[in-house]
Amino acid sequence: MNFVDKLVNTQRMLSDLFMNKEENFASNNIPAPITELKRASEACVTALRNGNKIFFMGNGGSAAEAQHLSAELIGHFMSQSKPYAAIALNTDTSALTAIGNDYNFNEIFSRQLSALAKSGDIAIYLSTSGKSENILEAMKIGRTLGLVNIAFTGLKTTWMKQFSDYYIAVPSSRTPQIQEGHLILGHLLCEYIENEMESTTVNDNF
């Protein structure tokens, strides 16, 4: 295995990400990722200031990133900030296994949202493929409940776009590079939220 070649793939993804350009994929217009991230971040700040919550969810590596980003907001990111209302829906093993066993694995997130979320809350869905059935089902419920739907995905599919208020796609179709991009974008999201929530004035932190 040539590790340098593997790093070149990540370097290419980062270069494309920094370009912050719109893409055309599968007859869909894909928004510039950094611009879309800023809009999504502003929506998160507005929701938190209004007393709403942020829900994160994903499968596999994306579940780990969902849990990571939720923890950054509940704990603190760069400064000793207040805790912010964030919940990773993939961490409650009893709920996940009960719903998966008694109903359907595709409902593990949607059923939790139905129980816990209210209109105006934020739901952040992480899927490198963009076609995870339990993510798509949750996004449908999110729309019904009046949530702000934020998709973190890549350029494998555009299935999540139809249910998204903000569609953030890493410019790659390689799973590892999409996950790496999600972590970078997720950290930017957390830093923006922390800076804005701790500030008494309106800043431009992007």
PyMOL CGO cylinders between C-alpha atoms (Angstrom):
from pymol import cmd
from pymol.cgo import CYLINDER

trace = [
    CYLINDER, 0.00, 0.00, 0.00, 1.36, 3.39, -0.98, 0.3, 1, 1, 1, 1, 1, 1,
    CYLINDER, 1.36, 3.39, -0.98, 0.45, 5.73, 1.88, 0.3, 1, 1, 1, 1, 1, 1,
    CYLINDER, 0.45, 5.73, 1.88, 1.57, 8.78, -0.09, 0.3, 1, 1, 1, 1, 1, 1,
    CYLINDER, 1.57, 8.78, -0.09, -0.99, 8.02, -2.79, 0.3, 1, 1, 1, 1, 1, 1,
    CYLINDER, -0.99, 8.02, -2.79, -3.68, 7.66, -0.11, 0.3, 1, 1, 1, 1, 1, 1,
    CYLINDER, -3.68, 7.66, -0.11, -2.73, 11.05, 1.32, 0.3, 1, 1, 1, 1, 1, 1,
    CYLINDER, -2.73, 11.05, 1.32, -2.90, 12.57, -2.16, 0.3, 1, 1, 1, 1, 1, 1,
    CYLINDER, -2.90, 12.57, -2.16, -6.59, 11.58, -2.29, 0.3, 1, 1, 1, 1, 1, 1,
    CYLINDER, -6.59, 11.58, -2.29, -7.20, 13.48, 0.94, 0.3, 1, 1, 1, 1, 1, 1,
    CYLINDER, -7.20, 13.48, 0.94, -5.16, 16.41, -0.31, 0.3, 1, 1, 1, 1, 1, 1,
    CYLINDER, -5.16, 16.41, -0.31, -7.28, 16.50, -3.48, 0.3, 1, 1, 1, 1, 1, 1,
    CYLINDER, -7.28, 16.50, -3.48, -10.50, 16.49, -1.44, 0.3, 1, 1, 1, 1, 1, 1,
    CYLINDER, -10.50, 16.49, -1.44, -9.25, 19.32, 0.76, 0.3, 1, 1, 1, 1, 1, 1,
    CYLINDER, -9.25, 19.32, 0.76, -8.17, 21.35, -2.26, 0.3, 1, 1, 1, 1, 1, 1,
    CYLINDER, -8.17, 21.35, -2.26, -11.62, 20.92, -3.82, 0.3, 1, 1, 1, 1, 1, 1,
    CYLINDER, -11.62, 20.92, -3.82, -13.26, 21.77, -0.49, 0.3, 1, 1, 1, 1, 1, 1,
    CYLINDER, -13.26, 21.77, -0.49, -11.26, 24.99, -0.18, 0.3, 1, 1, 1, 1, 1, 1,
    CYLINDER, -11.26, 24.99, -0.18, -12.34, 25.94, -3.72, 0.3, 1, 1, 1, 1, 1, 1,
    CYLINDER, -12.34, 25.94, -3.72, -15.91, 26.16, -2.32, 0.3, 1, 1, 1, 1, 1, 1,
    CYLINDER, -15.91, 26.16, -2.32, -17.59, 25.81, -5.69, 0.3, 1, 1, 1, 1, 1, 1,
    CYLINDER, -17.59, 25.81, -5.69, -20.97, 24.54, -6.78, 0.3, 1, 1, 1, 1, 1, 1,
    CYLINDER, -20.97, 24.54, -6.78, -21.04, 21.09, -8.39, 0.3, 1, 1, 1, 1, 1, 1,
    CYLINDER, -21.04, 21.09, -8.39, -23.37, 19.44, -10.87, 0.3, 1, 1, 1, 1, 1, 1,
    CYLINDER, -23.37, 19.44, -10.87, -24.00, 15.81, -10.07, 0.3, 1, 1, 1, 1, 1, 1,
    CYLINDER, -24.00, 15.81, -10.07, -26.73, 13.45, -11.31, 0.3, 1, 1, 1, 1, 1, 1,
    CYLINDER, -26.73, 13.45, -11.31, -28.66, 16.42, -12.77, 0.3, 1, 1, 1, 1, 1, 1,
    CYLINDER, -28.66, 16.42, -12.77, -28.61, 18.13, -9.38, 0.3, 1, 1, 1, 1, 1, 1,
    CYLINDER, -28.61, 18.13, -9.38, -27.03, 21.41, -8.42, 0.3, 1, 1, 1, 1, 1, 1,
    CYLINDER, -27.03, 21.41, -8.42, -24.84, 20.83, -5.35, 0.3, 1, 1, 1, 1, 1, 1,
    CYLINDER, -24.84, 20.83, -5.35, -24.29, 24.01, -3.29, 0.3, 1, 1, 1, 1, 1, 1,
    CYLINDER, -24.29, 24.01, -3.29, -20.81, 25.29, -2.51, 0.3, 1, 1, 1, 1, 1, 1,
    CYLINDER, -20.81, 25.29, -2.51, -20.01, 23.38, 0.71, 0.3, 1, 1, 1, 1, 1, 1,
    CYLINDER, -20.01, 23.38, 0.71, -18.43, 26.14, 2.82, 0.3, 1, 1, 1, 1, 1, 1,
    CYLINDER, -18.43, 26.14, 2.82, -21.15, 28.63, 1.88, 0.3, 1, 1, 1, 1, 1, 1,
    CYLINDER, -21.15, 28.63, 1.88, -23.82, 26.07, 2.72, 0.3, 1, 1, 1, 1, 1, 1,
    CYLINDER, -23.82, 26.07, 2.72, -22.06, 25.23, 5.99, 0.3, 1, 1, 1, 1, 1, 1,
    CYLINDER, -22.06, 25.23, 5.99, -22.13, 28.87, 7.06, 0.3, 1, 1, 1, 1, 1, 1,
    CYLINDER, -22.13, 28.87, 7.06, -25.87, 29.09, 6.37, 0.3, 1, 1, 1, 1, 1, 1,
    CYLINDER, -25.87, 29.09, 6.37, -26.45, 25.87, 8.31, 0.3, 1, 1, 1, 1, 1, 1,
    CYLINDER, -26.45, 25.87, 8.31, -24.30, 27.14, 11.18, 0.3, 1, 1, 1, 1, 1, 1,
    CYLINDER, -24.30, 27.14, 11.18, -26.33, 30.34, 11.39, 0.3, 1, 1, 1, 1, 1, 1,
    CYLINDER, -26.33, 30.34, 11.39, -29.51, 28.24, 11.56, 0.3, 1, 1, 1, 1, 1, 1,
    CYLINDER, -29.51, 28.24, 11.56, -28.01, 26.23, 14.44, 0.3, 1, 1, 1, 1, 1, 1,
    CYLINDER, -28.01, 26.23, 14.44, -27.20, 29.39, 16.39, 0.3, 1, 1, 1, 1, 1, 1,
    CYLINDER, -27.20, 29.39, 16.39, -30.71, 30.75, 15.84, 0.3, 1, 1, 1, 1, 1, 1,
    CYLINDER, -30.71, 30.75, 15.84, -32.23, 27.46, 17.04, 0.3, 1, 1, 1, 1, 1, 1,
    CYLINDER, -32.23, 27.46, 17.04, -30.10, 27.31, 20.19, 0.3, 1, 1, 1, 1, 1, 1,
    CYLINDER, -30.10, 27.31, 20.19, -30.88, 30.94, 21.03, 0.3, 1, 1, 1, 1, 1, 1,
    CYLINDER, -30.88, 30.94, 21.03, -34.58, 30.06, 20.73, 0.3, 1, 1, 1, 1, 1, 1,
    CYLINDER, -34.58, 30.06, 20.73, -34.25, 27.20, 23.20, 0.3, 1, 1, 1, 1, 1, 1,
    CYLINDER, -34.25, 27.20, 23.20, -34.14, 24.42, 20.61, 0.3, 1, 1, 1, 1, 1, 1,
    CYLINDER, -34.14, 24.42, 20.61, -31.86, 21.38, 20.38, 0.3, 1, 1, 1, 1, 1, 1,
    CYLINDER, -31.86, 21.38, 20.38, -29.47, 19.91, 17.81, 0.3, 1, 1, 1, 1, 1, 1,
    CYLINDER, -29.47, 19.91, 17.81, -29.78, 16.20, 17.00, 0.3, 1, 1, 1, 1, 1, 1,
    CYLINDER, -29.78, 16.20, 17.00, -26.94, 14.31, 15.27, 0.3, 1, 1, 1, 1, 1, 1,
    CYLINDER, -26.94, 14.31, 15.27, -27.16, 10.84, 13.74, 0.3, 1, 1, 1, 1, 1, 1,
    CYLINDER, -27.16, 10.84, 13.74, -25.25, 8.47, 11.48, 0.3, 1, 1, 1, 1, 1, 1,
    CYLINDER, -25.25, 8.47, 11.48, -24.19, 4.85, 10.96, 0.3, 1, 1, 1, 1, 1, 1,
    CYLINDER, -24.19, 4.85, 10.96, -20.76, 3.29, 11.48, 0.3, 1, 1, 1, 1, 1, 1,
    CYLINDER, -20.76, 3.29, 11.48, -18.01, 5.88, 11.11, 0.3, 1, 1, 1, 1, 1, 1,
    CYLINDER, -18.01, 5.88, 11.11, -20.66, 8.55, 10.71, 0.3, 1, 1, 1, 1, 1, 1,
    CYLINDER, -20.66, 8.55, 10.71, -22.15, 7.46, 14.05, 0.3, 1, 1, 1, 1, 1, 1,
    CYLINDER, -22.15, 7.46, 14.05, -18.77, 8.06, 15.66, 0.3, 1, 1, 1, 1, 1, 1,
    CYLINDER, -18.77, 8.06, 15.66, -18.60, 11.52, 14.10, 0.3, 1, 1, 1, 1, 1, 1,
    CYLINDER, -18.60, 11.52, 14.10, -22.17, 12.31, 15.20, 0.3, 1, 1, 1, 1, 1, 1,
    CYLINDER, -22.17, 12.31, 15.20, -21.27, 11.36, 18.78, 0.3, 1, 1, 1, 1, 1, 1,
    CYLINDER, -21.27, 11.36, 18.78, -18.01, 13.34, 18.56, 0.3, 1, 1, 1, 1, 1, 1,
    CYLINDER, -18.01, 13.34, 18.56, -19.68, 16.54, 17.34, 0.3, 1, 1, 1, 1, 1, 1,
    CYLINDER, -19.68, 16.54, 17.34, -22.48, 16.31, 19.89, 0.3, 1, 1, 1, 1, 1, 1,
    CYLINDER, -22.48, 16.31, 19.89, -19.88, 15.98, 22.63, 0.3, 1, 1, 1, 1, 1, 1,
    CYLINDER, -19.88, 15.98, 22.63, -18.03, 19.06, 21.35, 0.3, 1, 1, 1, 1, 1, 1,
    CYLINDER, -18.03, 19.06, 21.35, -21.17, 21.13, 21.96, 0.3, 1, 1, 1, 1, 1, 1,
    CYLINDER, -21.17, 21.13, 21.96, -22.19, 19.58, 25.28, 0.3, 1, 1, 1, 1, 1, 1,
    CYLINDER, -22.19, 19.58, 25.28, -18.66, 19.85, 26.63, 0.3, 1, 1, 1, 1, 1, 1,
    CYLINDER, -18.66, 19.85, 26.63, -16.75, 22.62, 24.94, 0.3, 1, 1, 1, 1, 1, 1,
    CYLINDER, -16.75, 22.62, 24.94, -14.87, 23.05, 21.70, 0.3, 1, 1, 1, 1, 1, 1,
    CYLINDER, -14.87, 23.05, 21.70, -12.13, 25.72, 21.80, 0.3, 1, 1, 1, 1, 1, 1,
    CYLINDER, -12.13, 25.72, 21.80, -13.17, 27.82, 24.79, 0.3, 1, 1, 1, 1, 1, 1,
    CYLINDER, -13.17, 27.82, 24.79, -14.71, 27.16, 28.18, 0.3, 1, 1, 1, 1, 1, 1,
    CYLINDER, -14.71, 27.16, 28.18, -18.20, 27.82, 26.86, 0.3, 1, 1, 1, 1, 1, 1,
    CYLINDER, -18.20, 27.82, 26.86, -21.62, 26.98, 28.23, 0.3, 1, 1, 1, 1, 1, 1,
    CYLINDER, -21.62, 26.98, 28.23, -23.01, 23.55, 27.33, 0.3, 1, 1, 1, 1, 1, 1,
    CYLINDER, -23.01, 23.55, 27.33, -25.30, 23.53, 24.31, 0.3, 1, 1, 1, 1, 1, 1,
    CYLINDER, -25.30, 23.53, 24.31, -28.25, 21.21, 23.76, 0.3, 1, 1, 1, 1, 1, 1,
    CYLINDER, -28.25, 21.21, 23.76, -26.96, 18.48, 21.46, 0.3, 1, 1, 1, 1, 1, 1,
    CYLINDER, -26.96, 18.48, 21.46, -27.93, 14.80, 21.30, 0.3, 1, 1, 1, 1, 1, 1,
    CYLINDER, -27.93, 14.80, 21.30, -26.43, 11.96, 19.23, 0.3, 1, 1, 1, 1, 1, 1,
    CYLINDER, -26.43, 11.96, 19.23, -29.26, 9.55, 18.48, 0.3, 1, 1, 1, 1, 1, 1,
    CYLINDER, -29.26, 9.55, 18.48, -26.93, 6.63, 17.73, 0.3, 1, 1, 1, 1, 1, 1,
    CYLINDER, -26.93, 6.63, 17.73, -25.62, 6.33, 21.31, 0.3, 1, 1, 1, 1, 1, 1,
    CYLINDER, -25.62, 6.33, 21.31, -28.60, 4.82, 23.19, 0.3, 1, 1, 1, 1, 1, 1,
    CYLINDER, -28.60, 4.82, 23.19, -28.04, 1.10, 22.66, 0.3, 1, 1, 1, 1, 1, 1,
    CYLINDER, -28.04, 1.10, 22.66, -31.26, 0.11, 24.44, 0.3, 1, 1, 1, 1, 1, 1,
    CYLINDER, -31.26, 0.11, 24.44, -33.38, 2.37, 22.27, 0.3, 1, 1, 1, 1, 1, 1,
    CYLINDER, -33.38, 2.37, 22.27, -31.55, 1.35, 19.09, 0.3, 1, 1, 1, 1, 1, 1,
    CYLINDER, -31.55, 1.35, 19.09, -31.87, -2.37, 19.74, 0.3, 1, 1, 1, 1, 1, 1,
    CYLINDER, -31.87, -2.37, 19.74, -35.46, -2.16, 20.97, 0.3, 1, 1, 1, 1, 1, 1,
    CYLINDER, -35.46, -2.16, 20.97, -36.59, -0.18, 17.93, 0.3, 1, 1, 1, 1, 1, 1,
    CYLINDER, -36.59, -0.18, 17.93, -34.55, -2.33, 15.55, 0.3, 1, 1, 1, 1, 1, 1,
    CYLINDER, -34.55, -2.33, 15.55, -35.88, -5.54, 17.08, 0.3, 1, 1, 1, 1, 1, 1,
    CYLINDER, -35.88, -5.54, 17.08, -39.52, -4.57, 17.70, 0.3, 1, 1, 1, 1, 1, 1,
    CYLINDER, -39.52, -4.57, 17.70, -40.06, -2.42, 14.60, 0.3, 1, 1, 1, 1, 1, 1,
    CYLINDER, -40.06, -2.42, 14.60, -37.41, -2.04, 11.93, 0.3, 1, 1, 1, 1, 1, 1,
    CYLINDER, -37.41, -2.04, 11.93, -33.78, -0.96, 11.75, 0.3, 1, 1, 1, 1, 1, 1,
    CYLINDER, -33.78, -0.96, 11.75, -34.85, 1.74, 9.30, 0.3, 1, 1, 1, 1, 1, 1,
    CYLINDER, -34.85, 1.74, 9.30, -36.81, 3.40, 12.13, 0.3, 1, 1, 1, 1, 1, 1,
    CYLINDER, -36.81, 3.40, 12.13, -34.02, 3.66, 14.73, 0.3, 1, 1, 1, 1, 1, 1,
    CYLINDER, -34.02, 3.66, 14.73, -33.61, 7.40, 14.21, 0.3, 1, 1, 1, 1, 1, 1,
    CYLINDER, -33.61, 7.40, 14.21, -37.05, 8.44, 13.00, 0.3, 1, 1, 1, 1, 1, 1,
    CYLINDER, -37.05, 8.44, 13.00, -38.79, 6.97, 16.04, 0.3, 1, 1, 1, 1, 1, 1,
    CYLINDER, -38.79, 6.97, 16.04, -36.40, 8.76, 18.41, 0.3, 1, 1, 1, 1, 1, 1,
    CYLINDER, -36.40, 8.76, 18.41, -36.99, 12.05, 16.60, 0.3, 1, 1, 1, 1, 1, 1,
    CYLINDER, -36.99, 12.05, 16.60, -40.73, 11.51, 16.89, 0.3, 1, 1, 1, 1, 1, 1,
    CYLINDER, -40.73, 11.51, 16.89, -40.35, 11.12, 20.66, 0.3, 1, 1, 1, 1, 1, 1,
    CYLINDER, -40.35, 11.12, 20.66, -37.79, 13.83, 21.39, 0.3, 1, 1, 1, 1, 1, 1,
    CYLINDER, -37.79, 13.83, 21.39, -37.85, 16.55, 18.74, 0.3, 1, 1, 1, 1, 1, 1,
    CYLINDER, -37.85, 16.55, 18.74, -40.07, 19.59, 18.34, 0.3, 1, 1, 1, 1, 1, 1,
    CYLINDER, -40.07, 19.59, 18.34, -40.57, 22.16, 15.62, 0.3, 1, 1, 1, 1, 1, 1,
    CYLINDER, -40.57, 22.16, 15.62, -37.57, 24.44, 15.23, 0.3, 1, 1, 1, 1, 1, 1,
    CYLINDER, -37.57, 24.44, 15.23, -35.04, 21.85, 16.40, 0.3, 1, 1, 1, 1, 1, 1,
    CYLINDER, -35.04, 21.85, 16.40, -32.04, 21.07, 14.18, 0.3, 1, 1, 1, 1, 1, 1,
    CYLINDER, -32.04, 21.07, 14.18, -31.37, 17.57, 12.84, 0.3, 1, 1, 1, 1, 1, 1,
    CYLINDER, -31.37, 17.57, 12.84, -27.93, 16.86, 11.36, 0.3, 1, 1, 1, 1, 1, 1,
    CYLINDER, -27.93, 16.86, 11.36, -27.77, 13.67, 9.31, 0.3, 1, 1, 1, 1, 1, 1,
    CYLINDER, -27.77, 13.67, 9.31, -24.38, 12.18, 8.39, 0.3, 1, 1, 1, 1, 1, 1,
    CYLINDER, -24.38, 12.18, 8.39, -24.20, 9.64, 5.57, 0.3, 1, 1, 1, 1, 1, 1,
    CYLINDER, -24.20, 9.64, 5.57, -21.24, 9.14, 3.26, 0.3, 1, 1, 1, 1, 1, 1,
    CYLINDER, -21.24, 9.14, 3.26, -23.37, 7.22, 0.75, 0.3, 1, 1, 1, 1, 1, 1,
    CYLINDER, -23.37, 7.22, 0.75, -26.37, 9.52, 1.06, 0.3, 1, 1, 1, 1, 1, 1,
    CYLINDER, -26.37, 9.52, 1.06, -28.69, 6.54, 0.76, 0.3, 1, 1, 1, 1, 1, 1,
    CYLINDER, -28.69, 6.54, 0.76, -28.87, 5.02, 4.25, 0.3, 1, 1, 1, 1, 1, 1,
    CYLINDER, -28.87, 5.02, 4.25, -32.51, 4.05, 4.69, 0.3, 1, 1, 1, 1, 1, 1,
    CYLINDER, -32.51, 4.05, 4.69, -32.67, 4.92, 8.39, 0.3, 1, 1, 1, 1, 1, 1,
    CYLINDER, -32.67, 4.92, 8.39, -31.23, 8.36, 7.64, 0.3, 1, 1, 1, 1, 1, 1,
    CYLINDER, -31.23, 8.36, 7.64, -33.70, 9.00, 4.81, 0.3, 1, 1, 1, 1, 1, 1,
    CYLINDER, -33.70, 9.00, 4.81, -36.62, 7.86, 7.00, 0.3, 1, 1, 1, 1, 1, 1,
    CYLINDER, -36.62, 7.86, 7.00, -35.46, 10.21, 9.75, 0.3, 1, 1, 1, 1, 1, 1,
    CYLINDER, -35.46, 10.21, 9.75, -35.22, 13.08, 7.28, 0.3, 1, 1, 1, 1, 1, 1,
    CYLINDER, -35.22, 13.08, 7.28, -38.81, 12.47, 6.19, 0.3, 1, 1, 1, 1, 1, 1,
    CYLINDER, -38.81, 12.47, 6.19, -39.97, 12.58, 9.82, 0.3, 1, 1, 1, 1, 1, 1,
    CYLINDER, -39.97, 12.58, 9.82, -37.85, 15.68, 10.36, 0.3, 1, 1, 1, 1, 1, 1,
    CYLINDER, -37.85, 15.68, 10.36, -39.75, 17.43, 7.60, 0.3, 1, 1, 1, 1, 1, 1,
    CYLINDER, -39.75, 17.43, 7.60, -43.09, 16.37, 9.11, 0.3, 1, 1, 1, 1, 1, 1,
    CYLINDER, -43.09, 16.37, 9.11, -42.07, 17.63, 12.56, 0.3, 1, 1, 1, 1, 1, 1,
    CYLINDER, -42.07, 17.63, 12.56, -40.88, 21.01, 11.28, 0.3, 1, 1, 1, 1, 1, 1,
    CYLINDER, -40.88, 21.01, 11.28, -37.19, 20.41, 11.97, 0.3, 1, 1, 1, 1, 1, 1,
    CYLINDER, -37.19, 20.41, 11.97, -34.34, 22.13, 10.16, 0.3, 1, 1, 1, 1, 1, 1,
    CYLINDER, -34.34, 22.13, 10.16, -32.74, 19.30, 8.19, 0.3, 1, 1, 1, 1, 1, 1,
    CYLINDER, -32.74, 19.30, 8.19, -28.98, 19.53, 7.60, 0.3, 1, 1, 1, 1, 1, 1,
    CYLINDER, -28.98, 19.53, 7.60, -27.32, 16.85, 5.45, 0.3, 1, 1, 1, 1, 1, 1,
    CYLINDER, -27.32, 16.85, 5.45, -23.63, 15.97, 5.66, 0.3, 1, 1, 1, 1, 1, 1,
    CYLINDER, -23.63, 15.97, 5.66, -22.80, 13.72, 2.71, 0.3, 1, 1, 1, 1, 1, 1,
    CYLINDER, -22.80, 13.72, 2.71, -20.55, 13.35, -0.34, 0.3, 1, 1, 1, 1, 1, 1,
    CYLINDER, -20.55, 13.35, -0.34, -20.87, 12.95, -4.09, 0.3, 1, 1, 1, 1, 1, 1,
    CYLINDER, -20.87, 12.95, -4.09, -21.99, 9.31, -4.22, 0.3, 1, 1, 1, 1, 1, 1,
    CYLINDER, -21.99, 9.31, -4.22, -25.72, 10.07, -4.50, 0.3, 1, 1, 1, 1, 1, 1,
    CYLINDER, -25.72, 10.07, -4.50, -28.07, 13.02, -4.08, 0.3, 1, 1, 1, 1, 1, 1,
    CYLINDER, -28.07, 13.02, -4.08, -30.90, 11.16, -2.34, 0.3, 1, 1, 1, 1, 1, 1,
    CYLINDER, -30.90, 11.16, -2.34, -30.71, 13.30, 0.80, 0.3, 1, 1, 1, 1, 1, 1,
    CYLINDER, -30.71, 13.30, 0.80, -31.05, 16.56, -1.09, 0.3, 1, 1, 1, 1, 1, 1,
    CYLINDER, -31.05, 16.56, -1.09, -34.84, 16.39, -1.51, 0.3, 1, 1, 1, 1, 1, 1,
    CYLINDER, -34.84, 16.39, -1.51, -35.32, 16.33, 2.28, 0.3, 1, 1, 1, 1, 1, 1,
    CYLINDER, -35.32, 16.33, 2.28, -32.63, 18.90, 3.16, 0.3, 1, 1, 1, 1, 1, 1,
    CYLINDER, -32.63, 18.90, 3.16, -32.86, 22.53, 4.16, 0.3, 1, 1, 1, 1, 1, 1,
    CYLINDER, -32.86, 22.53, 4.16, -29.07, 22.70, 3.99, 0.3, 1, 1, 1, 1, 1, 1,
    CYLINDER, -29.07, 22.70, 3.99, -27.14, 20.21, 1.87, 0.3, 1, 1, 1, 1, 1, 1,
    CYLINDER, -27.14, 20.21, 1.87, -23.41, 19.99, 2.63, 0.3, 1, 1, 1, 1, 1, 1,
    CYLINDER, -23.41, 19.99, 2.63, -21.58, 17.63, 0.28, 0.3, 1, 1, 1, 1, 1, 1,
    CYLINDER, -21.58, 17.63, 0.28, -17.87, 16.92, 0.55, 0.3, 1, 1, 1, 1, 1, 1,
    CYLINDER, -17.87, 16.92, 0.55, -16.46, 17.01, -3.01, 0.3, 1, 1, 1, 1, 1, 1,
    CYLINDER, -16.46, 17.01, -3.01, -15.48, 13.33, -3.11, 0.3, 1, 1, 1, 1, 1, 1,
    CYLINDER, -15.48, 13.33, -3.11, -17.01, 9.92, -3.78, 0.3, 1, 1, 1, 1, 1, 1,
    CYLINDER, -17.01, 9.92, -3.78, -14.47, 8.07, -1.60, 0.3, 1, 1, 1, 1, 1, 1,
    CYLINDER, -14.47, 8.07, -1.60, -15.80, 7.07, 1.82, 0.3, 1, 1, 1, 1, 1, 1,
    CYLINDER, -15.80, 7.07, 1.82, -12.62, 7.83, 3.84, 0.3, 1, 1, 1, 1, 1, 1,
    CYLINDER, -12.62, 7.83, 3.84, -12.23, 11.27, 2.26, 0.3, 1, 1, 1, 1, 1, 1,
    CYLINDER, -12.23, 11.27, 2.26, -15.92, 12.09, 2.81, 0.3, 1, 1, 1, 1, 1, 1,
    CYLINDER, -15.92, 12.09, 2.81, -15.54, 11.15, 6.49, 0.3, 1, 1, 1, 1, 1, 1,
    CYLINDER, -15.54, 11.15, 6.49, -12.40, 13.27, 6.79, 0.3, 1, 1, 1, 1, 1, 1,
    CYLINDER, -12.40, 13.27, 6.79, -14.24, 16.17, 5.19, 0.3, 1, 1, 1, 1, 1, 1,
    CYLINDER, -14.24, 16.17, 5.19, -17.17, 15.73, 7.57, 0.3, 1, 1, 1, 1, 1, 1,
    CYLINDER, -17.17, 15.73, 7.57, -14.87, 15.98, 10.57, 0.3, 1, 1, 1, 1, 1, 1,
    CYLINDER, -14.87, 15.98, 10.57, -13.30, 19.21, 9.29, 0.3, 1, 1, 1, 1, 1, 1,
    CYLINDER, -13.30, 19.21, 9.29, -16.69, 20.71, 8.44, 0.3, 1, 1, 1, 1, 1, 1,
    CYLINDER, -16.69, 20.71, 8.44, -18.15, 19.51, 11.75, 0.3, 1, 1, 1, 1, 1, 1,
    CYLINDER, -18.15, 19.51, 11.75, -15.37, 21.20, 13.68, 0.3, 1, 1, 1, 1, 1, 1,
    CYLINDER, -15.37, 21.20, 13.68, -15.99, 24.43, 11.76, 0.3, 1, 1, 1, 1, 1, 1,
    CYLINDER, -15.99, 24.43, 11.76, -19.68, 24.15, 12.64, 0.3, 1, 1, 1, 1, 1, 1,
    CYLINDER, -19.68, 24.15, 12.64, -18.91, 23.68, 16.34, 0.3, 1, 1, 1, 1, 1, 1,
    CYLINDER, -18.91, 23.68, 16.34, -16.44, 26.55, 16.40, 0.3, 1, 1, 1, 1, 1, 1,
    CYLINDER, -16.44, 26.55, 16.40, -18.91, 28.89, 14.71, 0.3, 1, 1, 1, 1, 1, 1,
    CYLINDER, -18.91, 28.89, 14.71, -21.68, 27.93, 17.15, 0.3, 1, 1, 1, 1, 1, 1,
    CYLINDER, -21.68, 27.93, 17.15, -19.41, 28.37, 20.16, 0.3, 1, 1, 1, 1, 1, 1,
    CYLINDER, -19.41, 28.37, 20.16, -18.08, 31.74, 18.97, 0.3, 1, 1, 1, 1, 1, 1,
    CYLINDER, -18.08, 31.74, 18.97, -21.52, 33.12, 18.17, 0.3, 1, 1, 1, 1, 1, 1,
    CYLINDER, -21.52, 33.12, 18.17, -23.22, 31.80, 21.29, 0.3, 1, 1, 1, 1, 1, 1,
    CYLINDER, -23.22, 31.80, 21.29, -20.50, 33.21, 23.53, 0.3, 1, 1, 1, 1, 1, 1,
    CYLINDER, -20.50, 33.21, 23.53, -20.43, 36.58, 21.77, 0.3, 1, 1, 1, 1, 1, 1,
    CYLINDER, -20.43, 36.58, 21.77, -22.67, 39.54, 22.65, 0.3, 1, 1, 1, 1, 1, 1,
    CYLINDER, -22.67, 39.54, 22.65, -22.24, 40.99, 19.16, 0.3, 1, 1, 1, 1, 1, 1,
    CYLINDER, -22.24, 40.99, 19.16, -22.84, 39.60, 15.69, 0.3, 1, 1, 1, 1, 1, 1,
    CYLINDER, -22.84, 39.60, 15.69, -19.59, 38.31, 14.22, 0.3, 1, 1, 1, 1, 1, 1,
    CYLINDER, -19.59, 38.31, 14.22, -18.50, 36.87, 10.90, 0.3, 1, 1, 1, 1, 1, 1,
    CYLINDER, -18.50, 36.87, 10.90, -16.52, 33.85, 12.05, 0.3, 1, 1, 1, 1, 1, 1,
    CYLINDER, -16.52, 33.85, 12.05, -16.21, 32.16, 8.66, 0.3, 1, 1, 1, 1, 1, 1,
]
cmd.load_cgo(trace, "trace")
